[in-house]
Amino acid sequence: MKKVMPQELEVWYLIPALRREIAKILIKDYGLRQKRVAECLGITEAAISQYLRSKRGKEIKFSEKAREEIKKAAEEIAKGKSEIIEKVYDLCVSMKKSKAMCEFHRKWDKKIPKNCNICIKD
């Protein structure tokens, strides 16, 4: 099995999953249109459509606590208080600190030790 770096999982799975959740919230809770959400997230309308149909970004399931963080981030984005880049970055850092990504990483690489702290080193 190929070694997968945590950063690869972040790019391939975490960021798309965060975009999916943010897109869903912006459309459902704030009534934004797909075109506007695509512009806001810096991606295509087709990508938004795939997120909404769970054809993209579906591999990671977020905890209730993480969903609350994502919802707050989406609210700040919707109200123009924050930029998507800042919020997605902050959410990625939070997911790493919570060790949520460690569990996902272990699914890819069974040799990752339980006490691994690579992602949260200072």
Buried (B, 14 or more C-beta within 10 A) or exposed (E): EEEBEBEEBBEBBBBBBBBBBBBBBBBEEBEBEBEBBBBBBEBEBEBBBBBBEEEBBBBBEBEEEBEEBBEBBBBBBBEEEBEBEEBBEBBBEBBBEBBBBBEBBBEBBEEBEEEBEEBEEE
